[in-house]
Amino acid sequence: MKKLFNFTTYHEQAKRLIQLAFPILLAQLAQNSMGLVDTIMAGRVSSADMAAISVGASIWFPLILFGHGLLLALPPTISYLNGSGKRERIAHQVRQGIWIVILVAIPIGLLIYHSDFIIYHMGMESKLAEITIGYLHALLFGLPTYLLLVNFRCLNDGIAKTKPAMVITFFGLLLNIPLNYTFIYGAFGLPAFGAVGCGIATTIVNWAMCIMMIGYSKQASNQRDLKVFEKIIEKPNLATLKKLLRLGFPIAVALWCEVALFALTSLFLSPLGSDMVASHQIALNTSSFIFMLPMSLGMAATILVGQRLGEGSPENAKKVSYAALIVGLNITIITAFITVVFRENIAAIFVKDSNVIVIASNLLLIAALYQFSDTIQVVSGGVLRGYKDTKAILYITIFCYWVIGMPVGYTLAMTDFIVPHLGAMGFWWGFVLSLTAAAILLISRMRKIQKLDDATLLARLE
C-alpha cells in the first residue's frame, strides 16, 4: 500500500491526468457555453423563443446523449489498443463507429422529427409549440454530423490527444455567436428566424466542427500510421459492433437515466411554485458547472487506465485510479469550500429575489456535501470504463438513482410520510443518498476488479 501511494508515483500520474483532463474540461465549458449563448440571444427576441430553446433542449439532449453514450465505448477500446502496440487495429474500430452513428442516427432522427406528437400533448400554447418544433427540426440536420464528430473525437481521446477537441469546440463557440445573430435577428438580407435560428446556427456549427475534426484526424502526423482514411467505408463487422455496443449501451442507458432523474425532479417541483423551481435550478446549474471538473478527470482516467492495461501493466492502471481519486477529492475540497462560503453570492448571480436566494443558498449547502460523493462516483465510473466494466455502472446507476434516489427524494420532498414535506431540499437529500450509495458501490466494484490476477484481468479486456 505504501508503494501505491508514494509521492513520486502520485505526482507522476496526477500530472499526466491533469494534462489530459484540462483540455477535456475546456471543451466541456465551451460546449455548455453554446447552450447558454443560445438561451440569452433567443431571450432577447421573446420569452416564448427562450422557452422554446429550453423545451426543445429537454427533448434533444437526452436523445443525443444516448447516441453519444454508445460511442463512448471507443475511448477505452482505442486506448487499450494504443497502449498494447496494436495501433493497426484502431482504424477498424473507428470505421465500425461510423456504422453505429448511422444505426443510431436513424431512430433518434425519427423521434426528433415526430416530436410534434409529444409537444402538442404537453398542453403548451400553440405559438410556443410551433417555435419548439421548428427549432428541433432545424437541429435535426446537424444530428449525423454531431455523432460523426463524437466518433472522431473518441479516436483522438483514445490515443490521448485531447487538445484538438478543445480547440475545435472553442472555434465552434466563437462561430456560434455571429451565426446566432444572423439567423435569430436577421442579417445580410436573411429573415429573422428567432429561436429556430438557434437550431440553424447549431446545425452549421456541428457541420463545421465535424469537418474540422475529420480534417485534423486526416492530416495529423500522430495518426498517419493508423490509416483510418485509407478505406473510410468498410462492411459492418458484427463481432466488432457487438463488442462496442456491449460496452456502449450500458453507458448510454446510464447517462439517460441520470438526465431523466434531474428532468423529472424539476417537473415534480413545478406545482410548488416558481420560487421553489427557480432555487432548485440555481443549485442544479451551479452543481452541473462544478461537476465538469471531476467528469473531465473521470474521462481522462478512462483513457489512461485503458492505456496502462494495454501496456500489460494492471499495477500502473491501479495507480492511475487512485491518483485520479486523490486529485478529484483535493479539487472537491476547494469547490465545496467556495460553494459554502459564497453560496448567497452565487444565488444572487441568477436572481434578485431574496426569498429565492435564501432557498437556493440552503440547497447549495447540500450541493457542497454531495460534491464529494459525486466526485468519487464519476471518477470510479471513469476508471471502470477503462477496465471495460460498463455493465456494473449501468446496474449501480439504475439502482442508486431510481431505487434509492428518486423514491427517497420524492418522499421527503412531496409527502409528509417521514417528515413534513421539504420541497426541493427533499430531492437534494435524495441526491446525496443516491450518489453516496453509487460512490460506495462503484469504488467497491473498482477494487474488486483490481484484485483479479493479472492474467484473468487482461483476458477480460481482449
Secondary structure, DSSP 8 states (H G I E B T S, - for coil): -TTTT-HHHHHHHHHHHHHHHHHHHHHHHHHHHHHHHHHHHHHTT-HHHHHHHHHHHHHHHHHHHHHHHHHTTHHHHHHHHHHTT-GGGHHHHHHHHHHHHHHHHHHHHHHHHTTHHHHHTTT--HHHHHHHHHHHHHHHTTHHHHHHHHHHHHHHHHTT--HHHHHHHHHHHHHHHHHHIIIIII-TT----THHHHHHHHHHHHHHHHHHHHHHHHH-GGGGGG-GGGSS-----HHHHHHHHHHHHHHHHHHHHHHHHHHHHHHHHGGG-HHHHHHHHHHHHHHHHHHHHHHHHHHHHHHHHHHHHHTT-HHHHHHHHHHHHHHHHHHHHHHHHHHHHTHHHHHHHH---HHHHHHHHHHHHHHHHHHHHHHHHHHHHHHHHHTT-HHHHHHHHHIIIIIIIHHHHHHHHH-SSSSS--THHHHHHHHHHHHHHHHHHHHHHHHHHHTS-HHHHHHHH-
